[in-house]
Amino acid sequence: MAPENSAAVAKSSTETPYKLDPTQTLRASTALLRKIQTDESTRQTTSEKPSLLADADEEDVEDDVPVWLILTTKKHIVDKKRLKPGKIVLPHPYLDAKDESLRICLITADPQRRYKDLVTDPSFPIELGKRIQRVMGLEKLKTKYKAYETRRQLLSEYDVFLADDRIITYLPQILGKVFYKGGSKRPIPVSLEGKRQSKDEQGNKRRKLSEGGTKVVKTEVKPTDVAHEIERALSSALVHLAPSTTTAVKVGKASMEPAHLQENVETAVQGLVDRYVPQQWRNVRSVHIKGPNTVALPIWLAEELWENEKDVLDEPLPVKEKSKKRKRGVLADAAEEPDTIQIPGPDGQMRTLENPAKRKKDIKSAEPAAKPPKEQKSESGEDVAAKAAEKAEKAARKEALKKQKEDAKAAASSVTVPKKAATVSGDGKKVAKKARMKAADLI
């Protein structure tokens, strides 16, 4: 188990009692690396058939298993997601800038020719220049890599993608989920412009434009400055901030030594807490390390779940009783109706009459709540005989009426239209219609 924090109150912002235990960090790093290596050896020895759809997977597969640092805070670090990641320089980077097999693609702002000349300049380091195999501008990236298949091909051609920090926020829309769903080959921001001059020609500190100062002047970028920025980006851990209480940072790989991984973890935690976490250690809840398919091993846990003592209530809040919603009809009945209303008369003058709604409401309120049930009267023998006679008389009348209708229909069907009337100037249809109407009157 991880050692819990024993201090209750921080002394100051500079001297904080919350620190990692190097022994616990080393133990967790050793156990995690041993677990990852054991799982890899087991996977290689088992005779598993390769997946035929492995190439269709959108996530890029890394050559070495990564190790992640999981920092959990008590409150959100930021309010919205930041597309531009931060950088923390590691003492033992997981990307080796001196590796000859490393293939680097540099995405720059337009015009790209300016940065190609900087990379091919004689003062640029030769070994690093060999690893930068391509320099591509933003416009060329838009036009040439629109299709999904071309983006996948670009992803597989290079190991590392570097991008000018001025255009890093435009790349998620241009490159799409091919680059940003996995995470191992997301473009790393680098500064490809000159440094800002913080002092003017007289040596005084430059003031802002809002304070009456002059516009910021930047020095001309040099090949050595670009090379330094690229080497620094390759040796850094990327920090992607989002509105969440959990932040994951890649701090190493499975092939590293436990002591090297321990130093990377301590450096990354200190950089995260000092630069990105508000209230620093007061806002940190836990620190874990894990692999892609392993459990998270704790290396630091906080005792309190709150950031400030003022957030803790001595007494619980009173529970509000839920008020029942009254129906609309009840509210309508509660409204008072006026006794009189005014309506226009036939002569155009307004007349005052008694409000019928008010009278109806008064009558309804004056009625008893429940009416007594009606008493069933007992029928005598004479009443039963009279009802039976009345029922027989009704049946006889129905039968007579039915017979009369049948006789009328038979008489109507026997009526024929004279041939002469049917042929005179097309009036046969009218004569037939009149005959049918007479038959209908008979019915």
C-alpha positions in Angstrom: 0.0 0.0 0.0 1.1 3.6 -0.6 2.0 5.7 2.3 -0.7 8.2 3.1 -0.1 11.9 3.8 0.5 12.5 7.4 0.4 16.3 7.4 -2.9 18.0 7.9 -2.2 21.6 7.1 0.3 23.0 4.5 2.8 25.4 6.0 3.2 27.6 2.9 3.1 27.5 -0.9 6.8 27.1 -1.2 7.4 24.7 1.7 4.8 22.0 1.2 4.7 18.8 3.4 3.2 16.7 0.5 6.1 15.0 -1.3 6.5 11.6 -3.0 8.3 8.8 -1.1 11.3 7.7 -3.3 11.2 4.2 -1.8 7.5 3.7 -2.6 8.0 5.1 -6.1 10.9 2.7 -6.8 8.9 -0.3 -5.5 5.9 0.6 -7.7 8.1 1.1 -10.7 9.9 -2.2 -10.2 6.7 -4.1 -9.8 5.0 -2.5 -12.8 7.9 -3.1 -15.2 8.2 -6.7 -14.0 4.5 -7.2 -14.6 4.6 -5.7 -18.1 7.6 -7.8 -19.1 6.0 -11.0 -17.7 2.8 -10.3 -19.7 4.8 -9.7 -22.9 6.8 -12.9 -22.6 3.6 -14.9 -21.9 2.0 -13.4 -24.9 4.9 -14.2 -27.2 5.1 -17.8 -26.0 1.4 -18.6 -26.4 0.3 -19.7 -29.9 -2.3 -17.0 -30.6 -3.4 -16.5 -34.2 -2.8 -13.0 -35.5 -5.9 -11.0 -36.1 -6.8 -10.4 -39.8 -8.3 -7.1 -38.9 -5.3 -5.7 -37.1 -4.4 -3.4 -40.0 -7.9 -2.0 -40.0 -7.6 -0.8 -36.4 -7.4 3.0 -36.2 -5.2 3.0 -33.2 -1.5 3.0 -33.9 0.5 0.3 -32.3 3.7 1.2 -30.4 6.9 -0.8 -30.6 7.5 -0.5 -26.9 4.8 -0.7 -24.1 4.3 2.8 -22.6 4.1 3.6 -18.9 1.6 6.2 -17.8 1.4 8.5 -14.8 -2.1 9.1 -13.5 -2.6 12.2 -11.4 -6.0 12.6 -9.8 -7.1 16.0 -8.3 -9.9 17.0 -6.0 -11.1 19.7 -8.4 -10.8 20.3 -12.1 -7.5 21.7 -13.2 -8.9 23.7 -16.2 -12.4 24.7 -17.3 -12.1 23.7 -21.0 -10.0 21.4 -23.1 -6.7 22.7 -24.3 -5.5 21.6 -27.8 -2.0 22.9 -27.2 -0.2 20.4 -24.8 2.3 21.4 -22.2 5.8 20.0 -21.9 7.8 18.7 -19.0 11.5 17.8 -19.6 12.3 14.3 -18.4 15.8 13.3 -17.1 15.5 10.0 -19.1 13.4 10.6 -22.2 11.5 7.7 -23.8 12.3 9.2 -27.3 16.0 8.9 -28.1 17.0 11.9 -30.2 20.3 10.1 -31.0 18.6 7.1 -32.5 19.6 6.8 -36.1 16.4 4.9 -37.1 14.2 7.7 -35.8 12.1 9.3 -38.6 10.9 12.9 -37.9 8.3 14.9 -39.9 8.3 18.6 -39.2 5.0 20.5 -39.9 5.6 24.3 -40.2 3.7 27.5 -40.9 3.8 28.8 -44.4 6.1 29.4 -46.2 7.8 26.1 -45.7 10.9 27.1 -47.7 12.1 29.3 -44.8 12.2 26.4 -42.4 13.7 24.0 -44.9 16.6 26.4 -45.3 17.0 26.5 -41.5 17.2 22.6 -41.3 19.7 22.4 -44.1 21.9 25.2 -42.8 25.5 24.2 -42.0 25.1 25.4 -38.4 22.2 23.0 -37.8 23.4 19.7 -36.1 24.1 17.2 -38.9 22.9 14.1 -36.9 19.6 15.8 -36.0 19.2 17.0 -39.6 19.4 13.5 -41.0 16.5 12.4 -38.7 14.2 15.2 -40.0 13.3 13.5 -43.2 10.5 15.9 -44.2 9.5 19.5 -43.7 5.9 20.3 -44.8 3.9 23.4 -44.7 0.3 23.7 -43.5 -1.2 24.5 -46.9 0.5 21.5 -48.5 -0.8 19.3 -45.6 -4.3 20.4 -46.3 -4.3 19.8 -50.0 -2.3 16.6 -50.2 -3.7 14.7 -47.2 -7.4 15.2 -47.5 -8.3 11.5 -47.9 -8.4 9.2 -45.0 -6.1 6.6 -46.6 -3.4 9.3 -47.3 -3.5 10.3 -43.6 -3.0 6.7 -42.5 -0.1 6.4 -44.9 1.5 9.5 -43.5 1.1 8.2 -40.0 2.9 5.0 -40.9 5.8 6.7 -42.7 7.2 8.6 -39.7 7.9 7.9 -36.0 7.6 11.4 -34.6 5.6 14.4 -35.8 6.7 17.9 -34.7 4.6 21.0 -35.4 5.0 24.7 -35.1 3.2 25.8 -31.9 1.5 28.6 -33.8 -0.5 26.1 -35.9 -0.8 23.3 -33.4 -4.5 24.1 -32.7 -5.4 23.7 -36.4 -4.1 20.2 -36.8 -6.9 18.2 -35.0 -9.3 19.3 -37.7 -6.8 18.7 -40.6 -5.3 15.4 -39.5 -8.4 13.9 -37.8 -8.9 10.9 -35.6 -6.2 8.9 -37.4 -3.6 10.9 -35.4 -5.5 12.0 -32.3 -7.4 8.8 -31.3 -4.3 6.8 -30.4 -2.1 9.4 -28.9 1.4 8.1 -29.4 2.0 10.0 -32.6 0.2 13.3 -31.9 2.2 16.3 -33.1 4.5 17.7 -30.5 4.6 21.6 -30.4 8.0 23.3 -31.0 8.8 27.0 -31.2 10.1 28.0 -34.6 10.1 31.8 -34.1 12.6 34.1 -32.5 12.6 35.0 -28.9 10.8 38.0 -27.6 12.8 41.0 -26.4 11.7 41.8 -22.9 13.8 45.0 -22.8 14.0 48.0 -25.1 17.1 49.6 -26.6 17.8 51.6 -23.4 17.7 48.5 -21.3 14.4 49.2 -19.6 11.6 46.7 -19.2 9.2 46.8 -22.2 5.7 48.0 -21.3 2.5 46.6 -22.8 0.6 48.3 -25.6 -2.3 49.0 -23.2 0.1 50.8 -20.9 1.5 53.0 -23.6 4.4 50.8 -24.6 5.6 49.6 -28.0 4.8 46.4 -30.0 6.8 43.3 -29.0 9.9 42.8 -31.1 11.2 39.3 -31.8 14.8 38.3 -32.7 15.5 36.5 -36.0 15.3 32.7 -35.5 18.6 30.8 -35.8 19.2 27.2 -36.9 20.8 26.5 -33.5 17.6 27.7 -31.7 15.4 25.5 -33.8 17.7 22.5 -33.1 17.5 23.2 -29.4 13.7 23.4 -29.4 13.5 20.1 -31.3 15.8 18.3 -28.9 13.9 19.7 -25.9 10.5 18.6 -27.4 11.9 15.0 -28.0 13.0 14.8 -24.4 9.7 16.0 -22.8 6.5 14.5 -21.6 3.4 15.9 -23.1 0.6 17.2 -20.7 -2.9 17.2 -22.3 -5.2 19.2 -20.0 -9.0 18.7 -20.0 -11.9 19.6 -17.7 -11.5 16.6 -15.6 -10.0 15.5 -12.3 -7.8 12.9 -14.0 -4.7 13.7 -16.0 -2.6 11.0 -17.8 1.0 11.7 -18.8 3.3 9.2 -20.6 6.6 9.1 -18.5 8.4 6.1 -19.8 8.4 2.7 -21.5 8.7 -0.9 -20.5 12.3 -1.3 -21.5 13.6 1.4 -19.1 15.4 0.7 -15.8 13.2 1.0 -12.6 15.5 3.8 -11.2 15.2 5.8 -14.5 11.4 5.4 -14.4 11.4 6.5 -10.8 13.2 9.7 -11.7 10.9 10.4 -14.6 7.8 9.9 -12.4 9.1 12.2 -9.6 10.1 14.9 -12.2 6.7 14.7 -14.0 4.7 14.8 -10.7 6.7 17.8 -9.5 6.2 19.6 -12.8 2.5 18.9 -12.9 1.9 20.1 -9.4 4.0 23.2 -9.6 2.9 24.4 -13.1 -0.6 23.1 -13.8 -2.5 22.2 -10.5 -4.1 25.1 -8.7 -3.4 25.1 -4.9 -0.6 22.6 -5.8 -0.5 19.6 -3.4 -3.6 20.8 -1.5 -5.6 19.9 -4.7 -3.9 16.5 -5.4 -5.9 13.4 -4.4 -3.7 10.5 -5.6 -0.8 9.6 -7.9 -0.7 6.2 -9.7 1.4 4.6 -12.4 0.1 1.9 -14.8 0.6 0.2 -18.2 -1.9 -0.2 -21.0 -3.3 -3.5 -19.7 -2.3 -3.4 -16.0 -3.9 -2.1 -12.8 -2.9 1.3 -11.5 -0.3 1.0 -8.7 -0.6 3.8 -6.1 2.5 5.7 -5.0 0.7 8.6 -3.1 -2.7 9.0 -1.5 -4.2 12.0 0.3 -6.0 11.7 3.6 -8.5 14.5 3.0 -11.0 14.5 0.1 -11.4 18.3 0.3 -9.2 21.1 -0.8 -10.0 23.7 1.8 -11.2 23.3 5.4 -13.9 25.8 4.7 -15.5 23.4 2.3 -16.2 21.0 5.2 -19.5 21.6 7.0 -19.8 20.9 10.7 -23.5 20.2 10.5 -25.4 18.6 7.6 -27.7 20.8 5.5 -31.4 20.7 6.3 -33.4 18.5 4.0 -36.1 20.4 2.2 -39.5 18.7 2.1 -40.9 18.2 -1.4 -44.0 20.3 -1.8 -46.8 18.6 -3.7 -47.8 20.3 -6.9 -51.4 21.4 -7.0 -53.4 20.7 -10.0 -54.4 23.5 -12.4 -58.1 23.0 -11.6 -57.5 23.6 -7.9 -55.7 26.9 -8.7 -58.5 27.9 -11.0 -61.1 27.2 -8.3 -59.2 29.2 -5.8 -59.3 32.3 -8.0 -62.2 34.5 -7.1 -64.9 35.1 -9.7 -66.5 38.6 -10.0 -70.2 38.9 -9.0 -71.1 40.9 -12.2 -69.9 41.1 -15.7 -70.5 43.8 -18.4 -71.6 42.9 -22.0 -72.7 45.1 -24.9 -76.4 45.3 -25.6 -78.4 45.6 -28.9 -78.2 49.4 -28.7 -74.5 49.4 -28.3 -74.6 50.4 -24.6 -72.8 48.3 -22.0 -75.1 46.3 -19.6 -74.2 44.9 -16.2 -75.4 41.3 -15.6 -74.9 38.7 -13.0 -71.9 36.5 -13.6 -73.2 33.0 -14.5 -69.8 31.4 -13.6 -70.1 32.8 -10.1 -73.6 31.5 -9.7 -72.7 28.1 -11.0 -69.8 28.0 -8.6 -72.0 28.9 -5.7 -74.6 26.3 -6.6 -71.9 23.6 -6.9 -70.5 24.5 -3.5 -74.0 24.4 -2.0 -74.6 20.9 -3.3 -74.2 18.1 -0.8 -70.9 16.2 -0.9 -72.5 12.8 -1.6 -76.0 12.0 -2.9 -77.8 9.1 -1.2 -78.3 6.1 -3.4 -81.6 5.7 -5.2 -84.0 3.2 -3.7 -85.0 0.5 -6.0 -88.8 0.3 -6.3 -90.4 -3.1 -6.1 -92.5 -3.8 -9.2 -96.0 -5.4 -8.9 -97.5 -8.1 -11.2 -99.7 -5.5 -13.1 -96.7 -3.4 -14.0 -94.9 -6.4 -15.4 -97.9 -7.4 -17.6 -98.2 -3.8 -18.9 -94.6 -3.7 -19.9 -94.8 -7.1 -21.7 -97.9 -5.9 -23.6 -96.1 -2.6 -24.6 -93.1 -4.6 -25.8 -95.2 -6.9 -28.0 -97.0 -3.9 -29.5 -93.7 -2.3 -30.5 -92.5 -5.6 -32.1 -95.8 -5.8 -34.1 -95.4 -2.2 -35.4 -91.8 -2.9 -36.4 -92.9 -6.0 -38.4 -95.7 -4.1 -40.2 -93.3 -1.2 -41.1 -90.7 -3.7 -42.4 -93.3 -5.4 -44.6 -94.5 -2.0 -46.0 -90.9 -1.1 -46.9 -90.4 -4.4 -48.7 -93.6 -3.9 -50.8 -92.6 -0.4 -51.8 -89.1 -1.6 -52.9 -90.8 -4.3 -55.1 -93.1 -1.7 -56.6 -90.1 0.5 -57.4 -88.2 -2.2 -59.1 -91.2 -3.1 -61.3 -91.3 0.5 -62.7 -89.9 0.6 -66.2 -89.0 3.6 -68.3 -90.7 3.9 -71.7 -88.4 3.3 -74.6 -89.7 6.5 -76.3 -88.9 8.7 -73.3 -85.4 7.2 -73.1 -84.5 8.1 -76.6 -85.8 11.6 -77.0 -83.0 14.1 -77.0 -81.1 12.3 -74.3 -83.7 12.8 -71.6 -83.9 9.2 -70.8 -81.7 9.5 -67.7 -83.9 12.3 -66.3 -87.1 10.2 -66.7 -85.4 7.2 -65.0 -84.3 9.5 -62.2 -87.8 10.8 -61.6 -89.2 7.2 -61.6 -86.7 6.2 -59.0 -87.5 9.3 -56.9 -91.3 8.3 -57.0 -90.4 4.9 -55.9 -88.3 6.3 -53.0 -91.3 8.4 -52.0 -93.4 5.3 -51.9 -91.0 3.8 -49.5 
